[in-house]
């Protein structure tokens, strides 16, 4: 289990499960004490030890629903700041200054093949780090600090076996704009895939929610949006473009994503988000493949990453690394995609989210604004649900009472459970002449989702949204407490911050999330004027043309690049899976508990 993950961090925790049984299912009935030692290791091989290692892959954990938490503990430990340092020290950095060095560089018996290191950073992480820095620090300034850490000469490049750093640090806001446009097209019927989706369409960018649906409520999978999340889309864009334009295999590109959520580690591990999903030329079609995102670290782990190299993150410059000509980034190998991923302040691709869009990406807000743009004079009405994390929206046209579009927001698993119950298919009554059991009783119509007349629902696992992700730095973390005490000059009294302090802390993160330099806002407003089809500062035509160029450049169909799939995960925990097995029901559960006790129990 990750050293920084505890039960207190899992605010989207659903239910505990038994300890992982894979390491002990084949243990003898009466093992010797020394044979009880089992270890979990990466796919690249076992560590030194006398006990036979138990190999548990990320896929194993995703295929078992014995545990349903915000992040399976084994998965979290396999992706960490230590893995980033290991990757940076595993091979020299690929030299992009010469095409000859790119094509000729290869591994030998004495040296590994050079790797191209790239990183992507979410705006929620930058906002969290800005709040940790203290009052007055903006999300953009925190992004500059991250860039100095990941790419600057005084950051990670100042140490390690090869003095490696990341060639590009990409803002996931670029891919987020693409997911907003693709999501709106999917809801409003202009999706390139042409496949009609049942209503309501549910957001799928939250991996905790997707994992929960796959394991416990497969009846909602047909409602999930097929559009990739910003993290996944960024990974696919980087791996496909760089591998095709530079002529190097995808396994020579190492991509780390910095995210606010432990569940993003789960997402990066999905087989649907590996190169086998888009690379038709791959010889080993049955292999696990190369991930589009090799590793995910959280906001907390950024500080641990810096500390591991003896770097004080908070002392890093808050100005852009690009201000120094010696540190200017290498241009991305495709000009159009370079402008898309690294937009200048005056570029139409540079977009700042509005406060009304929320801090979870703004999927719902963009769709509502798209409907309003298509219906001049229409009015948006908002109604709060049973709590602050449930909000319903309706749009009415002039002179009409019935809404032309309805949507909702459901945050937090308590509210999500109410949502999925309303989507459960109806069951026929066993009584003669009885009404169907299920959602039809509530809505008066028939079929799943009857009575739930939303066209779209934004679903997020964390109460409050993504800025409150499980991987974020918390108000009661030692580094935050120490910095606040140093700033105020008040000595520690031993009391932990309470709910009011936590609420204020989340407000600070949200304030940083929506912070912007006045010059940036002005230039952005000027840039998008006259573009013709802007929705909340985003030009759908610009995004669509960029995506079409990406597909043409890589020679891969757009559907394979931007869409993904989901599948039901069936657990055999507590069930009989072997033909003729006598362990059924409670006996099977007892068997699992006995197995768990061999390695010290569960949670």
N, C-alpha and C positions, 0 to 999 in steps of 0.2 A: 504494500500500500504506500502511496506517496507520502513522503515525510510531512508534506504541508496540508494533507487532506485529513479531516476528521469529521465525525458525525455532526459537529456543530456547523461545519461549512455547508452541509447539504440541506439547504433550505427548501429544496424540491424533493426531499427524500420521501419515497412512497411506502415501501415496506421492506423490512429486513429479510434476508434469505439465509439459508444454511451456508456454511463455508463451502468454498469451491471443492467439489468432490473429485475432479479429474486427477489430482496428484495421488489420491489414495484408493481409487477404485480397484486397483490391482494389487494392493498390499496383501501380504499373507495374513491369515487369521491371527496368528500370534507372532508378530514381528519382533525381532531383536530391537532393543532401544536405539542402537546406532542406525538402524534402517528406517527410522521415522523421519530422518532428515531429507526433505525434498526441496528442491529449488525451482524457481521459474526463471527462464532466461530468454533472451531475444532469439529471433529466428536465425541469427548469424552464428549460433553455436553455443555449446555449454561452457560454463565457467569451470575452473579447476575444482575438483571435489571428489570424494570417494563414493558418495551416494549416486545412484542412477538418477539423472535429472528427470523431472516431470515436465514435458513440453506442453505449455499452454499458450496457444496463439490468441491473437485478438479475435479471430473468427470464432474460436471455441467459446469465448465468453459471450459474444454477440448471439451465438446459437443456443444459449442456455438462459432461460428466464427464471432460474431459481432465485436470482437476486435482481431486484428492480430498484436502483438508486439513481442519483444524478450522474454518477460515473462508476462503472464497475472498478473495484479497487485495483485489480491486476492491470487493467488497461491504463489506468492513470499512471502507475509506476513505470510503465514501459515508455511513456512519453514525458520527458522532463527536461529541465535545464541541463542536467548531466548528459542526456542524450545529444543535446545541441553541441556541447563541448566535445563529446566523443566524435561526432561527425566532423567538426571543424579540424580535429587533430588526426583524422583518418587518412587524409589525402591532401596534396597541395591544391591551391585554387587554380581554376582554369584561366589561362591568360587569353583575354579576348582582344588584345591589341594586335594580334596577328592571326589571320585565317589559317596560315600554315601550321601554327602551333595548335590550333583547335583540331584540325583534321589529322595531324600526326601524333598528337599526344595519346598515349596508351599505356596500360600498365605493363610492368615487367616484373621479373622475379625479385628485383631489389626495390622497386618503388611502385606505389599504387597509381592508378589512372587519376589525373586531375579531375576535380569536381567543380561544378558551377553552383555557388551557394546563393539562394534567393530567399527573401523573407516577405511576409505580408502581415500587416498590422491593422487591427480593427479600431474604429473610432471610440468604442466603449473602453478599450484598454488605455488609449491615450487620455481619455477623460479621467479615468481612475488614477492614473499616474499623475495627472495634473493636480487632482485633489490632494494626493499624497504629498506633492511638492509644497503645497500651501496656497494661501489666498493670492489671487492675482495671476496665477499661472494658467495659461489657456491650453486647450487641447492641442492646438497647433504647436505651441512651444514644447509640450511634452513629446509630441511627435519628432521634433528636431532633436531632443535629447535621446530618444530611441534610435534615431538615425546615426547619431554620433556613437552610440554604444555598439550598434550592429555593423556599421560600415566605416566609421571614422578611425583615423590613425591612433587615437588615444583610447579607443574602445577595445573590442575583442581582438583587433589586429595587433595590439601591443603585446600580446602573449600567445601562448599555445605552441604546438610543435611546428606549425607552418606560418604563423602570423596571419591566419586566414580571417576574412570577414565576409560580409554579404555584399555581392555585387550590386543588387537592387533591393531596396526596401519599398514595397508596394503598399499603397493605401487601398484597403478593401472597399472603400467608398466607390471606386470606379466600377467594380463588379456589382456592388449593391445597386447602383443606378440601372445596370443592365437587368438585374433580377426584378427590380420594380417595374420596368417596362414589360418584361416577359410575363410577369405575374398579372399585370393589368390586361395584357393581350389574352392570357389564358382565361381570365374571369369574364372578359367582355366579348369573347368569341372570335378573336382574330389571331389565335395562336397558330404558329407555323405548322405545328404537329397536326392540326385539324381534328384532333380527337375531342369529342364532347365529354365534359366531366359532369358528374352528378352534383347537384347543389345540396348544401353549401360547399364551396371550395375552401379547404383549410390550409393555412400556412404550414410550410414544411421546413422552414429555415432553422427551427429550433430542434437540435438533435435529441435533447432529452424528451421532448414531446413525441418525436418520431419513434424513438426506441420504446417508449411506453405504449404507443399505439400498436407497434409490431408485436409486442410481447403479450399484451393484455386485451387489446380491443381491435382485432384484425378487421372487424366489420367497418371500421372507418378508413381503412387504407385506400379505398377507391375514391375517397373524398380529398386525399392529400394532393397538394400542388406538386407537379412533376419538375418544377423549376429548381435548379440547384441553388444552394445557399451561396451567399457572397464568398465564404471561405472556399467552398468546393469549386465554384466557378473561377475564382482567382487561380486555384491550383491547376485546374484543367487548362486555363488560358496560358499560364506560364510554361507548363510541361509540354503542351502541344506546340506552341509557337517556337519556343527555344530549341526543342529537339528537331523540329522540321527545318527551321531557318538556319540553324548552326550545324546541322548534320551530325548531331550526337545523340546517343540513346537516352531514353528518359531516366535510366538509372544513374546517369552522370550528372543529373540535376538534383540538387538536394534543397527541398523547400520546407521552411519552418513557418508556421502561422502563429501569431500572438493574439490570443483570444480572451474574452472575459469569462469563459465557461469551461468547466471540466468536460462536459458532454461533447465539446468539439473534438476531443481526443477520440471519442467513439465514432464520430462522423468521419474523421480522417481514416479510420480503420475499415470502413465499409468496402466490400469488394466491388460494389457498384461505382465507386469513386477511385478506381485504379485504371491503369493504362489499357487493360483488356477491354474496357468499355468503349474506347475510341480508336484503338490501334488495330486495324484489320490485318496488318502485315505481321503482327506478332507471331513468331513461330510456335511458341508454347501456349496455345489457347487455353489449356486447362490449368496453367499455373496461377498462383495467387496474384501475380502481377506487381507492378510498381505503383505505389501510391501517388496520387496527384499532390497530396500534402503529406510529407514524410514524417513530420513531427508537429505537435501543437503544444505550446506552453502558454500559461496564463499570466495575468498581470502580476500576481505574486511571484511567479517564477522569473520574471524579468529582473526583479531585485536580487533574487538568488543567483541568477546568471551573472550579473555584474559583480556581486560579492565574491563569487567563485574565482574571478580573475583579479580580485583586489581593486575593483573600480567602485568609487562612490557615485552611484547613479545620480544623486541629487546635485552633484557638483558639475555635471556635464553641461556644456553650453546650450542655451535655449535659442540660439540662432541657427539658421539653416546651415547644414554642412556644405551646401552648394555655394555659399557666399565666398568660400575660398576656392580660387581657381584650381589649386593643386588637388582639391578633393572632389572636383566635379564628377558626377556619375558618368559611367559609360552609357552612350545612347542605346536604347533598346533596339534590337536588330530589325524591327519593323517600324517604319516612321509613323504610320497611322495608329498603330497600337501603342507606340511610345507617347503620342499626344493623348491617348485615351487613359493610359495608366499613370502618366506623370503630367497632368494638365497644368499649363501656366495660369496665373491669376486671371488673365483675360480670355481663357479658353472656354468654349461652351460646355466642355466636359467638367469644368470645375463647379461643383454644386455644394452648397451648404444646407443642411437639413433645417427645416423650420421647427420651432418648438411644438407646434400642433401635431407634427408627425410622430412625436414620441421618441424614445431612446432605443427602440428595438429594430430600427431599420426603416420604419415608415411604410411598410407594405400596404396596410389598410388605408392610411391617409392618402397615398398616391392613387389608389384605386378610386377612392371617393372623389378626389380632385379630377380624375379622368372622366368620371361620370358627369360631374358638374360642368366640365369643359365641353362635353358632348351635348349637354342639355342647357343652353343659355336660359337664364332666369330661374333655374331650379334652386330649391332651398334645401339646405342640410339641417336635419334635426338630430339632437343628441339626447339620449336618455340613459341615466346611470342605472346599472343593474343592482343586484342585491349587495354588492360591495364595490370598492373603488377599482377593483381589477376586472369588473364586468361592465362594459359600456355598449349600448346598442345605438346604431345610426340608421337613419332613413332619409332618402332624398325624394322630394315631391316636386312635380312639375307645376308650373302656374295653372291655376284653375282646376287642379285635380286633387282629390282627397287621398286616393290610394297611392302609396309610395311606388316609385318606379325602380327603386333599388334599396335593399336593406342589407346591412352588414353589422358585425359585432366584434368585440375584442374580449377574449378570455385569457387571463393571465393566472398562473398558479395552478397546481394540480387539484386543489379542492374545487376550483371552478371548472377545470377541464373535465373532471369526472361527471359533473352535471351535464356538460356538453355532450360527452360521448353516450350518456344514457339516452339522451333525446335522439341520437342517431342510431340507436340499436334497432335492428329489424323487428317487425311485428311477428308474433307467434299466434297461430290459430288457437282459439279457446277449445278446451276439452269438453266443455259443456255444450249440449245441443242448442244451437241458436245463439251461443255466446259471442260477444264482440271480441275481435282480436286483442291480444295482450301486447302491450308495448306502446310505441309512440303514437299509434293511430288513436288510442284512447284519449290522448291529450290534444291532438290536432284535428281530429274529426276526418282526416284524410287517411289514405292507406299508404303502406310502404315505409321504408326507413326514412327517418328525418321528417315525417309528417308533423306539421305544426311548427317546424323550425324553418321559417321561410327566408332565412338569410341567403344571400348570394355568395357571401364571403365572410370568413371568420379568421381573425388574426389570433393565433394560439401561441403562447409562450409559457414555458415551464416555470420560470422564476416570477414570483410576485413582484410587481414593479417593473418588470422587463429586463432587458439585457444588461443595463448598467448595474443591476443587482445580481449579476451572475455569481456562481459559486467560486469561480477562480479569481474574483476581484479582491483587492486589498480592502480589508475591513477596518472599521473605526477602532476596534479593540486590538488590532495587530500591534505588536510591540513597536514597530518602526513608526507607525502613525502616532501612537501615544507619546513616544519619546520626542518626536519632532514638535508636536503640539505643546508639550510641556516646556521644551526649550524655547519655543517662540513666545510663550506666555510668561515664562519665568516662574511658573508654579511647580513645586515639587510634587512627586507622585504620592497619592494617598492610598494606593492599593485598590481603589474601587474601580470596577470595570464599567465602561460606558454603558448606559442604559438605552432603552428604546428611543428616548428623545434625542440622544446623541447619534444613534444610528440613523434616525430619520433626517437629522441635520446633515449627516455625512452623505447620505444618498442625494440630498438636495445639492450639496457641493459638487458631487460627481455630475449630476444632470446639468448644473450651471456650467461646468467646464465642457460638457458634451456640446452644448449649444453656443459656447463662446466662439467669437470670430473676430478677426482683425477688421476694423471698419473699412480699411482699404480693400480687403478681399471681398467684402460684401458689396461694396460699390462697384468694383470692377466686374464681379460676377453678374450683377444686375444689368450692367451695360452690355456685357457679352451676349446674354441670352435675348436681349431685346431684338425684335425683328426676325428671330429665327423661324417663327411661324407656328410652331406646334408645342410650345413649352407647357409643361405641367409641373407646377411646383419647382420651377427652375431647371427641369430636365427636359431635353428635347428627345422625344421618342424616335423621331426620324434619324437623328444623329446616332443614337444608340443602335438602332436596327441596321444602319449602313455600316457601322463599325463591326457589329457581329457578323454581317454578311462578308465583310472583308476578311475577318478572322477565319471563317469557314473556307473561303477561297484560298487564302494563303496556306493553310494547313492541308487542304484537300480532304477535309473531314466534313461530313454532313452536319448542319447546325443542330439537328435533333440530338445527335450523339454528344455534342459539345455542351449543350445547355440544359438538357433534361436528364433525370435519373429515375430510378424505380425503387419500389419497396416490396417487402415480402413478409409474410406471416412467420413469426418465430414460435415454434411449438416446443414446449419444455417437456422433458421426460422425468423431471423431478417429481417424485411422489406417484409416478405412474408405472405400470408394468409395460416394458417395451420388448422383452424377450418372449418369443412364443412359448407357451406352456409355463411361464413363470408363475410361481405361487405368491410372489410379493405384489400385493395389490392394495390400493387404498392406504390405510393407516400403516400396514406392514411395510410398504415401500417407503413411506415417510420416515418410519423408524429406522429403516436401513440407511437412509441418507443421513439421519442424525448420528447414527453410529459411525458412519464414515467420517462425518465432520468432526466427531470427538477425537478421532485419531490425530488430527492436526490442531487440536486446541479449541474446537468449537467454532461458532460463527461470529457474528458481529458482537 
